[in-house]
Amino acid sequence: MSSLLVPALWLTVLGFPASWLVLRSVPVAALVTPLVAALVCALAAMAAVVTHTPLIVWVIGLTVAGLGGALRWRPRVRVHLPAWQVAVVALFASPVLVMARVSPYEWDARSIWWFHAEWFQAGGARAGDAIGSPLLAWSHPDYPPLISATVATMWRLTGGHADAKMALSVSLVVTWSALASLGVAIVWALRRVTSARPWGAPVAVAVAGLAALAASGFAPLAAGTGYVDHLWSAWFAAAAVLLVLAPLDRDTTFVGVLFLAAAMLTKNEAMAGGLGLVVLATIRHRRRGRLDLALLWVPVVLAVSWAAIAHGLGARSDLMQGGRFRELLHGDDPVLDQLPYTVSWLRDLVQGMAVATAVVSATGALVCWGRRRRSGLGSDLWLWAWLAGDLTVLVVTYLISPYEPGWLLVTSAGRTTLAPMMVLIAMMAVGAVLAVVPEATEPDVAPVEADTAQSRPARS
Amino acid sequence: MQSALRWLRIVARAGIVVIAVVALAGPASHAVSTFRRPTQGGLSYRAEADLWSARFACIAREIAEQVPSGTDVWIDPSSQAIGGGVWYQRLTETAFPSHQVVASPDQAQYQLTVEATSDPAACKGVQLVVTAQP
């Protein structure tokens, strides 16, 4: 467990000052510190690869520039929660950290994320060569740089030794922060609901903490062995809560965009899902200012920038190299024959939680709808629409994959369905808190207003 | 009528809470038990992870000791030594960035492979074989 302290310390050095200057809330800034540090490392990796310069120079440059910008323009993002609420949720999310005692050896962790970290540590020029090398194509060189760049930075800051144990510790600290962020996003989204009763916040914190812990309970070994699926999925679900469920305001949008940007710079699967979420959020936020709408698209711009850099260097995804798009479009039997098997496999994974959440959603719509609208919360339908789109994309991806479908589903489906599962968990948690915390003066009839009418005026 | 509706609401809300708590408690307890005692296929995950991690670390040390830094190395992708293709990828990772991994034996100064062995001094059942190329 002591191995976690060194990466935690360096992530704090890189991420906390800028987080605190913007958020001015020690607990929330501490929570998003690993995310901010990892985002800085990811942007630095992109810049290093493009300019053929050392990663660490860009990490230091961007950290200093971020601090300077925060001091110069003093942006204020008001996402303030009491320290005890953040601490309790973070405690619920912490069991994953015990995996620091396990020896790191999983394929994805070593052959993708930490191998790419070695590329970035070797400098922008060598990283660029490696990304474009056909010899290393088996390592998925097109995958986004966030966790690899963070690991490379930690290695560089601690002497340059490519230590797998350190890499696992970095991954665990960031995963823990992402899981806790999901819980805190739920608590923040429900703040108007829970403020009605003195015991509202403790109930929300308990439910959100349970949700954060439950989020690590699907394919749990992957959460603690260096895979990145839990961390991007948790950030993604937190972004979904803040962008399409939480009351509309620029501060909430800003933090949601941060979560989504981190998710989309972590793994390719987040790119398709992220695009869908941004489209839905743009529709929900349509009556807000252009600046707010532009802010929503920042994660897409960053993800597309990475894809363009990797593609420009010669990296090709396995779908681009051997994907069976044409066969699918022509309705070829070998592809379509896999449809029932693929759907059945994914359905078995998602069905239980989806049915339970559907019952909670539908019942909640009947008994808490007015309450939800009065609290400024968005409808669950946004997320059901996203889920339908994301699961469809997932089925199509499995159908056109060049790999043997049975093997691919066995080895990956538990992880590729994590984002939908975490979104379902978030909906479930929000629905439960809405049901259990009554309004101060439980009015049965109240003016029903649109989402946008509930929002605090955007500061321009 | 009002009273019945009120009771119906209370029952519906209670139902939501029960479903949510049960649905969240299942994976939450699975997470805690897995992290406390990780297993895979009923076997101890830690034992497997310790074995492979020790092998990887040992082979990395062997490469650092036996293969001069900065040289060109070739790793046979068809090598079917213990672990099959695992070692092709693992050797490639370990050789980077101190060595240049090349595409054919003609370009290489050394060929690297991993073989199974019963030698107790080797890396937990495997050993690195370094062959200087002509």
Interface residues (C-beta under 8 A of the other chain):
Chain A: P95 V96 V98 M99 R101 V102 S103 P104 Y105 W107 R110 S111 W114 F115 E118 W119 Q121 A122 R126 A130 P134 L135 L136 W138 S139 A164 V207 L210 A211 L213 A214 A215 S216 G217 F218 P220 L221 A223 G224 T225 G352 M353 A356 T357 V359 V360 T363 G364 L366 V367 C368 I425 M428 A429 G431 A432 A435 V436
Chain B: R9 A12 R13 G15 I16 V17 I19 A20 V21 V22 A23 L24 A25 G26 P27 A28 S29 H30 A31 V32 T34 F35 R36 P38 Q40 Y45 R46 E48 A49 D50 W52 S53 A54 F56 A57 V86 Q89 R90 T92 E93 F96 P97 V101 V102 A103
